[in-house]
């Protein structure tokens, strides 16, 4: 990742975003590299890249240098555009790879710019979903980790990203690890993966309860109030609490505040009804 000097904006207009994406396409051919995720925000950008022959620093120097010259020409300015040397960190295993991919594509959501990652035009998220031309992202590797068929992999990717929305603002920043001793880097990675596991568990519970209640995940997280949906939300709260998941996490997942979550279990009778309402189904939440 790399930031503008003194956190100044490095993308001021649509032309800037498009020019940078054109450079990423050119870099793929010039340096025989692969990009698995990317996200451009006004003051910085993230890449998840694999480069085979040239050093990573050579490719980044070319991208940053070329873009800076073009940006300065377009906006009639001089001087440096980017701050300190770009930050990078190795990706050690598949689980961490997917966590980094999700972290990158949820950047605009964390920044409060959008509600859902597919609303952001300047990332690789929609390329992985298959709703945008895959000009930059090399989708085969990440999708192969998520499903046997293309449709199944894309559906699993979407659910994986949605699970990250549960508490994306609390996710540790993996790119802050640069310069830390190895032990601290490993602690940070472990913290990121723990947060990822919690998000996945809540999503698993929600999906099982939706199946039992015959409602969709969007309905469960929406504002519609019916007896079936209320019971499903109440049961999710009960099961999540039994699993030790924090109420704040559930509130974020259901798009509600803490007080409304607390009211879900105010009555023991209605809580028992929530469980019995699902008891005649074959779906088991474990």
C-alpha positions, 0 to 999 in steps of 0.5 A, a space after each residue: 500500500 502507498 499513501 499520498 505525502 502528508 495524506 494528501 489526495 492522490 486521486 482527485 478526479 475520475 481520470 486519475 482513477 482510470 489512469 492508475 488502473 491503466 497502469 496496473 494493466 500495463 504493469 501486469 504485462 511489463 513485470 509478469 505479475 498478478 493482482 488478486 485484489 486492489 482498492 483505490 481511495 482518495 489518499 491511498 491504495 492497496 494491492 494484493 500482488 504476486 510478482 515472479 521475476 522482478 523485485 516488487 520494489 522495481 514494479 512499485 517504483 515504476 507504477 508510482 513514478 509514472 503515475 506521479 508524472 502524469 498526475 502532476 501534468 494533469 493538475 499543473 503541480 510539481 514535487 513528490 506525490 507519494 509519501 514514504 516508501 510503499 508498505 508491503 508484507 508477505 502472505 504466508 498461507 491461504 487463510 491469511 491471503 483471503 483475509 487480506 483480500 477481504 480487508 482490501 475490498 472492504 476499505 471503502 466501507 470502513 472509510 464510510 464512503 459506501 455501505 456495500 463494497 460492490 458500490 465502489 467502482 475503484 476496486 477488484 471486488 466486482 471483478 471477483 463477483 463477475 459483475 465487472 470486466 476482469 481486466 486487472 484481477 487474476 480471479 482464478 486463484 482466489 475463487 479456486 479457494 472458495 468453490 469447485 465451480 465458478 458460480 459456487 465460488 462467486 457465491 461463497 466469495 460474496 458470503 465471505 465478504 458479507 461476513 467481514 461486514 459484521 465488524 469491519 471497523 474493528 479489524 486490525 490493520 495488517 499493513 501497520 505490521 511493517 517494521 514490527 519485530 517478527 513476534 509482533 507481526 505474528 501476533 497481529 496476524 493471529 489477531 486478524 485471523 481471530 477476528 475473521 473466525 468470529 465473523 465467519 461463525 456469526 455468518 454460519 449461525 445466521 445462514 443456518 437460522 435463515 434456512 430454518 426460518 425460510 427467510 433470506 439473509 437480506 430479510 434477516 438484516 433488514 428493517 421488515 418486522 414480522 413474527 417470523 423475522 423477529 423470532 429468527 433474529 431473537 434466536 440468532 442473538 441467543 445462539 450467538 450469546 451462547 457462543 460468546 460472541 459480543 452483542 456489539 458484533 451482532 448489532 452491527 451485523 443486524 444493522 441495529 443499535 445495542 438497545 434494540 438487540 437487548 430488547 430482543 431477549 427482554 421476555 423469557 416467554 418470547 425467547 422460548 417461543 423463538 426456539 420452539 418456532 424453529 423446532 419443527 425444521 430439520 436444520 440444526 444450528 451448532 
